[in-house]
Amino acid sequence: MKPLALSARSLKLLAVLLPLAGLFVYTALRSGPLAPVPVQLADVEDVAIAPRRFGVGTVEASASFQIGPTVAGRLKRLEVNVGDRVRAGQVLGEMDPIDFDERLRAQEAALLRAAAQWQEANARRAHAERQANRYEQLFANGAVTEEMRASKLQDLRLALAQQAAVTEDQARLRAERDATRAQRANLRLVAPAEGLVAARRAEPGTTLVAGQAALTLVDPKSLWINARFDQAQSGGLA
């Protein structure tokens, strides 16, 4: 009876070990070192091999413009944003005119007063000229004295001097008015060339000094990449 008992125990053990051994063999043949190596097929092509390298760099523009005021003041408005394309001569923003408009009105009024004064001086000059010519003829005929003739000539010289002074004053006032107009026009921020808005460096209400940039404008056609590569791995790069 004992040999029969051992044989039954052995059969049970074999019944457990045989499936495990089969599973091990199957695993070794399918995914282990004895597994078949997959083969991928591809079409053969004749292409040039181009070397590639990676580096860190920045996109820059060789043509850029810093747009800002020519005189100190407060930024009133900006009409463009980053990424907007602008054309040459386009108004991009404006500085606060402060008292420029009042100064222009005062100068225009002064020019009107000077014009009225010139008209009055011109009338006096014409009258003095007629009187001088008349007394010149009377003196030639012996109807008036030399003193009376000289007095009328002196009146003419004074009238001419007064008219010349008013004319000079008009020129001065006109030059001041034109200078104020030019300064008022310079408060507009104008694009000097066609380009792309790259940065807004100030916002409305900001006080800027002369020459300080409110906008940066770049020419998209002049963009280039400034990159750094490892020289040890740069072989083959053109």
CORGI-V963099 format. One record per backbone hydrogen bond with DSSP energy under -1.0 kcal/mol. NH is the residue of the N-H (numbers start at 0). CO is the residue of the C=O. E is the energy in kcal/mol with one decimal. If there is no record, write none. Layout:
nh,co,e
NH,CO,E
NH,CO,E
This chain:
nh,co,e
4,0,-1.6
5,1,-2.1
6,2,-2.0
7,3,-1.7
8,4,-1.9
9,5,-2.3
10,6,-2.2
11,7,-1.9
12,8,-2.2
13,9,-2.8
14,10,-2.2
15,11,-1.2
16,12,-2.6
17,13,-2.6
19,15,-1.2
20,16,-2.7
21,17,-2.3
22,18,-2.4
23,19,-2.3
24,20,-2.4
25,21,-2.4
26,22,-2.5
27,23,-2.5
28,24,-2.0
29,25,-1.6
30,26,-2.6
31,26,-1.1
34,31,-1.8
55,227,-1.0
57,225,-2.1
59,223,-3.2
61,221,-1.9
64,216,-3.5
66,214,-2.7
72,207,-2.5
74,205,-3.0
75,93,-2.0
76,93,-1.9
78,91,-3.3
82,196,-2.9
83,80,-2.0
85,194,-2.4
88,190,-3.1
89,86,-1.9
91,188,-3.9
92,188,-1.1
93,76,-2.2
94,186,-2.4
95,73,-3.4
99,96,-2.4
102,98,-2.3
103,99,-2.4
104,100,-2.2
105,101,-2.3
106,102,-2.4
107,103,-2.5
108,104,-2.1
109,105,-2.1
110,106,-2.1
111,107,-1.9
112,108,-2.1
113,109,-2.4
114,110,-2.2
115,111,-2.0
116,112,-2.4
117,113,-2.2
118,114,-2.1
119,115,-2.1
120,116,-2.9
121,117,-2.9
122,118,-2.0
123,119,-2.3
124,120,-2.4
125,121,-2.4
126,122,-2.4
127,123,-2.8
128,124,-2.4
129,125,-2.1
130,126,-2.4
131,127,-2.4
132,128,-2.2
133,129,-2.4
134,130,-2.7
135,131,-1.7
136,132,-1.9
137,133,-2.4
138,134,-2.4
139,135,-1.9
140,136,-1.5
142,137,-3.2
148,144,-2.0
149,145,-2.6
150,146,-2.0
151,147,-1.8
152,148,-1.8
153,149,-2.2
154,150,-2.1
155,151,-1.9
156,152,-2.2
157,153,-2.3
158,154,-2.2
159,155,-2.4
160,156,-2.2
161,157,-2.5
162,158,-2.2
163,159,-2.3
164,160,-2.3
165,161,-2.2
166,162,-2.3
167,163,-2.4
168,164,-2.3
169,165,-2.4
170,166,-2.2
171,167,-2.4
172,168,-2.7
173,169,-2.6
174,170,-2.2
175,171,-2.3
176,172,-2.4
177,173,-2.5
178,174,-2.3
179,175,-2.2
180,176,-2.3
181,177,-2.4
182,178,-2.4
183,179,-2.6
184,180,-2.5
185,181,-1.9
187,184,-1.7
188,92,-2.6
190,89,-2.6
194,85,-1.9
195,217,-3.1
196,83,-2.6
197,215,-2.9
198,215,-1.3
200,213,-2.2
204,74,-3.3
205,202,-2.1
207,72,-3.2
210,68,-2.8
211,208,-2.0
213,66,-3.6
214,66,-1.9
215,198,-2.3
216,64,-3.1
217,195,-2.6
218,62,-2.3
221,218,-2.1
222,219,-1.2
223,59,-3.0
225,57,-3.0
227,55,-2.3
232,229,-1.5
233,230,-1.1
236,233,-1.7
